[in-house]
Amino acid sequence: MRSVLENATPEKLARIFVNPGAGPQDPYLPWDKIRFKTPPPGITHEEWWAGIRFTRHQMKRLLPLEDISGRPFSFALPDRVLKALEQITRDSSGKIKISEEVTNPGTRDRYLVHSLIEEAINSSQLEGASTTRLVAKEMLRSGRPPRSRDERMIVNNYGAMRLIGELRDERLSPELICEIHRIVTEGTLDNPDAAGRFQRPDEERVSVHTDDGELLHTPPPADTLPERVSRLCDFANGTLDAGSYIPPVLRAITVHFMMGYDHPFEDGNGRTARALFYWSMLNQGYWLTEFVAISQILKNAPVPYALSYLYTEDDENDLTYFYLHQLDVLQRSIDNLHTYLADKAREVQTLQTKISRSDTGFNHRQIALLQYAMKNPAAAVTAHSHMTSHNVAYETARQDLMGLEKSGLFVKRRSGKAYVWTPVADFRTRIHALGA
């Protein structure tokens, strides 16, 4: 870049900097894409690229994290990044009204389990697990033991994601990272001793290669890992001064990148990096992230994921490329969640309509209770509470509940001196069958 600008005439420099395609509106394309586009009149692709990079350099913000040679990583905040951050902050930190299905304590766990299962399956498949989604979901929901290493990867990922939710308020430490890695990889490594510990200086360092064996990335030496990971934890915890403000979402994405860059473990680095991204988002208050599955999108398009790492390293450690890719993935994941919730809301409405129109002979009080159970599958109703809610006699309320029990939609159990009625485990399936 410097030689191109130094050798340019004043007239050529004027052309280069009049419209370099950079600045706040910069779409932040890498050279691999710029070289196939038509440059502005009067300048070459190389001169155009030099102007773009010069302008980007003026926008650069340094991070307190370095590459293998001691050069700092950096980033910029073009409009594309700022717009994405605004949407993600709005949509994943509780700033907007979110579906009652998620905020309702009676139903949120069902959607949380769904997202955890999806993330566990797709994150494992991204790393080579070949178990089908149908088999994996059956295994996780039924609780049966895994039958293969691929299934063990999925069970481990599921356990790690549940742990991340519990540890959201904990400070990140090298020990916690190793514990997450141990959970992710236990029973899946060729070398079982490698689970839950960094690579040692006396071991051959594991590099990143393509499927064809081409070297993509050489990670830092093993003897530097304790210091590098400790510094990353300080950054993740917000105790390492970056010298300039870094938005919380970009902090989480940086943790994801650096775990992949440092590659401290023999295997399972990608799964651990994605788990730590979730920890960082939840730790910083982006609660809706717990319901979002990013690995499904990464699995469906693994090449852009890999290229975002390479573009960053190839262009003087400019993390903006990785940020843009991950922001897009996160936005699409949040959109997928909203689509899923909207579909489920329509399903609930359809079932409620089916209940109200069924010819099973339910009275209006029983229909109201069934509709309540649709939104609150853990509902527990007594004859007294049903009596109070509908201002009817106790015996009338008891007969209502016994009728729902007889229909197979509720089950009765004793709680102290009273009886309690709760929806059956397959309540929605049975509602679907009404009038069929």
N, C-alpha and C positions, 0 to 999 in steps of 0.2 A: 504493500500500500504506500509506504513512504517513498520508495523509488519512483513509483508512478507519479506521485504528486510533485516530487522534487524536480523531475525531468520535464514537467509540463510547462508550456508557455503561459504567460498571463492570460491570454485569450482562452487557452484550453482550460485553465483553472476556473475561469469565470463560467464556462459551460458546465464544468463538472459540478460546481457548487450552486448553480442557479436552480437546478431541479434534480437533486440526487435521489429523490424518492425516499428520503430519510426524515428524521425529526419525529414529532408526536404522531404523525399519520403513517409512519413507517409500518408496513405489513410484516416486517422483520423476516424476510425470506433469506435462506442461506444461499451461499454461492452456487450450490448444486442446482438451485431453481432460478437464480438471477441469470446465470449464463445461458439459459434457454429463452429468456425474454428479450424483447426488443429494447435496446438502450435509448435514451434521449438522443435527439439529432446532434451529430457532430462529435460524439464521444464513443469510445469503444466499451465493450463489456468490462474490461479490466479497470478503465478509468471511472466508469459508473460505479463499480464495486468499491473502488478506493474512496470515492466521495461519500458513499453510503456508510462505509466503515468509519470514516473520519467523523461524520456527524454522530454516529452511534457512540463513538468514543467520548464525545462531549457530554453525552447523556449518562455515561457509565457511573454506576454506584458500586463501591467495593464491598465485598463480604469479608468477615474475619476468618475465612476458611481458605485453605491453600491446596494447590495440586501437589503432585509428587516432587516438583522442582521448586516449590516454595512460592509460586506465583499465585496471587489471590484470584478467587472466582469473583465474578461481577455480574451485574444485571442492569437492565434499563426498564423504564416504565412508559413505553409507548401507549397510545390510546387503546390498542387491542388488549393490552394487559389490564389497564385501568377499568375498562368496560367489563371485562370478565370478572375482575375482583368485585366490582360493585354488585353484579348479579349473584355471584356465589355468596357473598356476605349477606345479601338480602334473603336468599333462598335457603341458607343452611345454618343460620344462627338465630332463628326465631324471630326475625324482624317482620315476617309476613304471617298471615293466617295460614296455618297448615291443616291438612286434613284431620278431622276429628278421629279418624281411624288410628292416627299416630299419637295424638295427644291424649286420647282416652286410655286410662290405665287398664281398662278391661280388654282392649284389643291391641295395644301397642306391642305387646310381647310377640303376638302372632306375626306382625310385620317385621319386627326386629329379627326373629328367628329366620324368616324368609330371606332377609338381606344377608344375614350372617352365613346362611347355607349357600346362597348364590356366590358370595365373595370367596368362601372357602373352596368351593368347587372350581370356580374359574381361575383363581389364583394358582391352584394346584395344576390345573390343565395347562395354564400358561407355562408352567415349569416342566411339563411333560407327562403328567398323570393322564392315563387313558380311560379311566372309568367314566361311564356315561352319566349324564346328569340324573337320569331317572333312577339308576341304581344307587348313586351317591345320595340323593335326597331320601330314598327309602332307608338307607343305612343310618343317616343322621337322625331322621325323625323317629325311627324305631329303636335306635340306641344299640343295634346289633354290633358286635365287634368287627373291625375291618378284616377282610380276607386276603388282602394283598398289600404290597408296599404303596401302590397308587391310592388305594382306599385309605391307608394309614396317613398319607400326605393330607388328604382331605379332612379326616378326623382331627389331625393335628392343627391344621389351619383354622378349623371351626373352634377348637379349644383356645387357640391363640387370640382369635377375634373376640371371643367372649371375655377373655382375660383383659384385653385392651379396654373394653368397656368398663371393667371394674377398676382399672388402674388410671383412668383418665385424669385424676387429680394428683397422681404421684409425679415426682420429679424424675426425669430421665437420667439414668446412670449406666455406665458400662455393664454393671451387674444385671440391671433390668433388661438391657438389650440381650445379654447372653441367656437370660432366663426365657425371654420370648423366643430366641433362636432354638433353645433346647426343646421347647414345646412344639415348635414348628417342624423340627427335623427328627425328633425321637423315633427310632425304629425305621427310619427311611434312608439312612446313610450307609454307604459301603464301609465306611470307617466309623463305627458307633462312638468311638472316643472323641470324635470331632464335634459332637452335638453340644451346644452351649458354651463353646470357647472359641477364642480367636485363633487363627493360624499362628504357629510358633516359628521363630527364626530358623529352626533346624528342619523345617518342612518346606517342600517345594511349593512356591506360591501359585495359587490357582488363578489363571488369567481367563479372560473372556474371549471366546472364539466363535466364529460362525459355524454353521453345520458342516461346512466344507473345510473347516480347520484353519480359516484365516484369522490371524490375531486381530482383535478389535481393541482390547484394553489391557494394559499391564497395571495392576494395582500397586499401591505403595508397599515398600518392604514390610515384612511382618514385625520387625522390631520397632517400627514407628506407630503401629496400630494403637497401643494403649494411650499414647498421647493424642493421636488424631481423634479417636473415638471419644475420649474425655473432653476434648475441645468441642466436638460436635454436640455432646450433651449440654455443655455450657451454653452453646448457641441455641439449642432446642429449648432450654429452660429460660432463655431470655436474659442470662447473666453475662453473656459475652457481648461487649459493645461493638456493634457493627459499624460505628462511625456515621451511619445514616439510617433513617427509618426503613424497616422492611415490613411490609404488610403481613399479618399473621398467616394468611393462606400461603404466601410465598415462603414463609419460614417452614411450614409443614412440607412443602414441595422440595425445599432445599434439603431437609432431613432425608427425604426419600432419595434424592439424587446422590447425596454424599455417602449413604450406606451402599448404594450401588457402585459408586466410584471407589471407595475404600475397600469394598469387597473383603471384609475381615474374616469371613468364614469359608470353610472348605466347600460348602454347598448350602443352599437355602438363603442366599443373600437377597434375592429378589423378593421372596415371600416375607422375609424379615423387614426389608425396606418398606414394603407396602403396609405392613402392620404398623410400623412406626409412623408412617404418614397418618394413619387413622388416629393413633395416639395423639399426635401433635394437633390435629384438627379438633379432637374432642377436648384436649387439655386447654385449648384456647377458646372454647365456648361454642364451637360449631357443632351443636348437638345433633343436628339432622344428619350429619355425616355417618352416624352409626347405622342409618337405614339405607346408605348408598353403597352400591357395589361397583367399584372402578375396574376390577380385573376382567369383567365380562367384555368391556370395550377394548381393553389392552389385548386380551386374547384374540379378539376378532381382527385386530390390526396390529400385530406385533412388530412389523417393520418400522412404522413411524415412531414407535416407542423406542426401539433401538437407535434409530437415526437421531432422535432428539438428544440422546447421550453423545453421539458422535459429533453432531453439529456444535455442541457446547465445547467439547475438547478441541475441535479443529479450529474454532474461531476464538482463540485466546480466552478460554474459560468463560465464555459469555452464556450464563445460565438462562438468558431470556428465551432461547430456543426450547429448552426443557420446560420452562414455565408455561410457554404458550401451548405446548402439547398437553401438559397435565391439566391446565385450566380448561382446555377444550374437553378433555376426558371427564373432568369433574362436572362441568356444565351439562354434558350429555348424560352423565349418570344421574344427576339431580332431575333432569327432564324425564328420564326413564322412570324414576321413582314416582314423580307426579302422575305420569301416565298409568303406572301400575295402581296407584292409589285411586285414581279416577275410575279405572276399570272395576276395582273392588267396590267402590262406592256405588257404581251402577248395579253391580251384582247384588249388593245389600238392598238397594231400592227395588230391584226386580223380585227378590225374595219376599220383601215386605209386602209388595203388591200381591204376590202369590198367596201369602198368608191371609191378607184381607179378603181375597176373592175365593179362597178355598171353600169347598162345600163339605168340610169336615164337621161342621156344626159348632165351631168355636164361637163363644160369645165375644162381645167387644172387649171385655176385660181380659180374657185369655189372649185375644189377638194383640192387645196392647202389651201384654207380658211377653209374648213371642217376639214382638218387634224390639222390645227392650233387650231381650236375650241375644238378638242379632248383633247389637252393638256392645253387649256386655256378656261375653261367653262365660265369664266366671261369676255371673250373678247368682246370688243365694237369696231365696225368697221364703218367708214363713207365711203361715196363714194370717198371722197378726199384721205383718207388714202389707200383705196384699189387701187385707180388710181395710187398713188405714188409707192406703193409696186410692181405693175406689169407693170408700164410704159405704161399705156393705156389711152385712152381718158376718160374724166369724164363720158360721157354717157355710154360708155362700162362698166365702173366700176359700175355705178348705175344699169344697166340692170343685171349684175352679182348678185348684192345683192337682187334685186327684185325677181330674179329667185329662190334664196335660201329661200326668204320669202314665195313665192308662194308654194314651196315644203313642207313648214311646219317645216323647220329646223332652221330658224332664225325668229326673230320678230323685227319689226321696232318701234321706239319711237322717239319723238322729244327731242332734247337736245339743248336748246337755239334756234338758227336760223337754225340749221342743223338737219338732221335725222341720227340716230345711229341704226345699226343692231347688235343684240346680239343673241347667241344661245338660243333656247327654253329651258325651265326647264328640260324636259325629252329628251334632245338632244341625249344622248347615246342610249336610248331605240328606238328612231326613226331611228337612224343609223343602229341599229340591224335589223330593219324591211326592210331596203333597199333590194329590189330584192327578198323579201320573197314570 
